[in-house]
Amino acid sequence: MRTRTLAFAIVLTFSAGLAAGLAQGSKMVVDTKKNCQLTVPADWSVEGATAYAPAKKISASLNGVVANRSFAAAKTLVKGNYHPVKVIQDDAKRLLYSFDPGIMGAGKSGWYEVIASTPTCAASFMYAPGTDEAMLRKVVDSLAAVKK
């Protein structure tokens, strides 16, 4: 299960408190249109359009393309581009599935997430074997629309 990352510019800001169960001092990653955000641990870095865990064992990329689509349309679009290998959650609030990133993430596994928010938000995640999936799930669960 691997994931192709999508390259979308992100802006890095700092969170003042606890977010999605991540430690104080975590970083907030926001897409360039300031529609969607992810919270990542403080020791992650940002290069271009992606947040990386130390040693690049995990990457997280926001997908701004789905923001102007309905949740149903966004799900159809991403499943067509990043074919699900195993569906982890598919309900009225979230689609989360694993997929193979192919050459973009050789040796890694991937998850893709779309949430029913206004606007619709999506992100892809690639992670190396041995990754703490509980910590990764906290990052995945932090995906949200930016409160305006």
N, C-alpha and C positions, 0 to 999 in steps of 0.2 A: 504494500500500500504506500504509494508515494504521491507527491503532489507537485504539479508545476506551479511555480510562483508567477504571479501577475505583477508586472512592474507599474506601480502607480506612485506618484510622488506623495510623500507624507511629511507632516510637520511634527516636530518633537516638542512636547511641553512636559512640565513636571507636575505630578499630582501631589497635593498637600496632605493626603491622608490615606486611609486604607481603601483599596479598590479591588473588588472581586476576590477578596481573600488573599491578595498579594501584600507583601510587606510594605510598611510605610517607606516613602521614598521611591515608590514605583514610578514608572514613566508612562505618560499617556501618549499614544500614537494616534494622530488625527489625519484623515485624508485631506488633500489640498482644498477641496471644496467645503471642508469643515462640516461634513454630513455624518461621518461615522468615526468611531474611535475604538481603540483596544488599549488595555492596560498591560504592560509588560514589567517584569522585575527590573530594579534599578541598575543591575549589572549588564543589561542588554544594551546593544549599540544600534545605531541606525546608519545604514549605508544606502544612499539613493532612496529607493521606494520601500525598503524592507527593514523590519526590526529583527535583529539577530541575538540569540543567546550567545554566551561566551563560546569561543571556538566554533561558532556557526553551527552548533549542534541542532538548533531550531531556528527556523525563519518564520515570520508572520507578515503577510502582505494584505493590506486592505484593497478591496476591489470597488472602486467608485463607479464603475460602469452600470451597476444594477440600481443605483440610487433613484433613478427616475422611473423605475419599473415597479409593477405590483409584486408582491411576494411570490405569487404563483408564476408570473412571467420570469422573475429572477431565478427561481428554482429550475424552470425549464431550460433557461439559457445556460446556467452553470453546469447542469447535468449533461447537456449536449456537448459542452466543451471539455469538461473534466468528468469522465465517465465513472460513476460510482462502482467501487469494488464491494463495499459493505456499507449499508445504511446503519448509522448509529442512532439517529433520531430523525423522525420526519413527522411533525405534527403541525398544529396551527401556528406555533410560535417559532419553530426552528427546523431547518434541514441541516443535518451534520452527517457527513459520510467520509469514508476513506477512499482514496484513489491513488493510482500509480502515476508518479510524476515523470516517469520515463527518464530521458537523458538530462532533464533539468534538475533532477534530484537523485542521481544514481546512488543506490545503496541506502536511500532514505524512504521513509513512509510519509504519507500525507493525509491530511484532513481538509475538507472544504466545508465552509459554514455559510448559511444564508439565514438571516433573522427577519421576522415580520415586525419591522419597525417603520417609523415614518421619519426620514426616507428608509427604504429597504437597504440593509447593510450586508456585506459579504466579505469574507476573508479566506485566504488559503494559508496552510501551515505545513511545513516540511520538518521532519525530525529524524534524527539518527537513532540507530538501535541503542537501547539502554536509556533512552530519555525517560525522565520522570513524567509519566503520563498524567498523574494527578496534578502536577504543577502546570503542565501543558493545558489540561482541561480548564484550569482557572483562567488562563489567558484566553482560551477559546470562549469561555462563558462571559468574559468581560466585553465582548463585542456589543456595541450599543450605538444608537443614534446620539449625536452630540446634542446636549440640551441647550436650546437657544432661548 
